């Protein structure tokens, strides 16, 4: 059995002021991508490096995206379209997203915030899921979006420990995307750099 490592464990050493941060709102995977790609903000504005709540908002945005991924994998697994080995893979990836969500929620609480909760309904394009490849392509698109979102969010963290932990999750999302591309018969690593 592989030991599970909490990539956010370094938070135990953060200063007391970091634990007084507030919480953010639930956003979709598309919103986290937009958040991650926003330009640098002026000092003192919400989201800037000296904003004590900025890290909590980024974490809550990531948590919202992870909760969306959990729901998406539930839709795929429950579709009846996945063959046994692919169904097992989908459930494994859903488990990874559950682990990410758990750690993100714990970290938000450690920073003094309130973790976002899953939405009652996500507007997934279920009407377009007609076969296993449709489900795989849908999941691959979500994973690719997660890679881009984490890639953009990593440099926005005020606390460097959080950036390293988010990069750890980014690596897992990239592996998911590569495996799903491989399952679709596509080049699993289509470029030397992610953007």
C-alpha positions, 0 to 999 in steps of 0.5 A: 500500500502506498502511503498517502502524503498530505502536501499541505502539511507544511501549513502547521508552521504558518504564522498566526495571521494566516489563520485569520483569513476568510473564505471564498465562493464556490466556482466552476472549473472554468472559473478557477481557470480564469482566476488562475490566469488573472494578471498580477494585482496592485498591493492591497487589492483583494487577491494581491500577495498582501491580501491575507484572504487571497490564499484561502480564496484560491484554495476554495476555488480549487476545492470547488473544482475538485468537488465538480470533478468528483461529481463528473466522475460519478456521472461517468461511472453511473452512465453504464457506458464504461467497460470494467477496466475503464470504470475502475480507472474512473473510480480511482481518479474520482478517489484522487479528487476526493483526497484532493478535496479533503486536503483542500478543505482541511487547509481552508479550515486551518487558514481560518476559512470555511470550505465551499461545499458541492453544488446540488447540481452541475450542468454537465453535458450528459446528453452528449455522452453516448459511448465510452469514448464520449465519457473519456473525452469529457473526463480528459477535458476536465482534467486538462482544465484542472492542469491549466488552472493549477498551473496558473494558480501556483504562482499566485499563492502568497505562502510558498508551501501552498504553491508547492502543494498545489503543484503536487496536485497539478502533477496528479491532474496531468497524469490523469489527463495523459492516461485518459488521452492514452485510453482515447488512442491519442498521444498521451503527452502531446507537447513538451510544455503545458500552457 
